[in-house]
Amino acid sequence: MKKRNLFSFLVAIVMIAGLYLFMREPFDRFNPMIKEEHVYVKVQDEPVDDDGRYKYKEQGVTESGETKRVVFSTSTRLDQGTFLKVLAKGTYTADYKFIKEDEMPSN
């Protein structure tokens, strides 16, 4: 009986870890332990086709100066050098808006 409980526990841990690795965006979206924060991004990379949308994976900076990676998609292609203020929760992006370069954090 103890072996069966241990095996069930290990299977559950592996399943949770697998869900986190392969479905990180929805996991972050509904995780109450991750807080939303604004990440300032300068578009530098080329987008990936995401079923007719343009998916961007960019490095950004929070207001506190911490580097974060964000993933977001748009219906139009963005020019390189475009500045955005992204509302992110982990890897999930709730919203973004265009900003000017002088609105970027100084650090």
LINVEN-V712453 format. One record per backbone hydrogen bond with DSSP energy under -0.5 kcal/mol. CO is the residue of the C=O (numbers start at 1). NH is the residue of the N-H. If there is no record, write none. Layout:
BEGIN
co->[CO;CO]
nh->[NH;NH]
END
This chain:
BEGIN
co->[1;2;3;4;5;6;7;8;9;10;11;12;13;14;15;16;17;18;19;23;24;25;26;27;28;30;31;33;37;38;39;39;40;41;41;43;48;50;53;53;54;54;55;56;58;59;60;61;62;66;68;70;72;74;79;82;83;84;84;85;86;86;87;87;88;89;91;92;92;95;97;99;100;101]
nh->[5;6;7;8;9;10;11;12;13;14;15;16;17;18;19;20;21;22;23;27;28;29;30;31;31;32;34;35;88;63;41;86;61;43;84;81;55;53;50;55;56;74;48;72;70;42;68;40;65;62;60;58;56;54;82;43;99;41;86;97;39;88;94;95;37;92;71;89;94;87;85;83;103;104]
END
